[in-house]
């Protein structure tokens, strides 16, 4: 469903290769027709992912992931890490039910990406 927004966390202990990654999706009715604000709110103890719009960027929580007892294989986010924005098509997850070739071509438009540091 193109109007389902999915967020996942991948670490050494929790990842797609062993099917243990924390993942959640929410339905956003106009996700493909209007720009949305995607927020990753990260601090030393947890990460929360949200989707919303200019009026309310925290409208829907997509996923929350909390620190796990200081074990870096579960919580490596107190050092440098990457944020990946993508369209998942195919593979064992996005293509598990097959792929309708008539959907192509597809594109993901990103208006801007900001990074704010907590003070």
Number of C-alpha atoms within 10 A of each C-alpha: 5 11 14 15 16 16 19 18 19 17 16 15 14 17 16 17 10 9 9 14 16 16 16 16 14 16 14 15 11 12 15 13 8 9 14 17 20 19 18 18 14 17 14 11 14 14 16 17 20 20 21 18 14 10 8 10 15 19 14 16 18 22 19 19 16 14 17 13 9 11 10 15 13 18 23 16 18 13 8 6 8 6 7 7 9 8 12 10 13 12 11 11 12 12 12 10 10 12 13 8 7 6 7 8 6 8 8 9 8 10 8 6 8 5 7 6 6 7 3
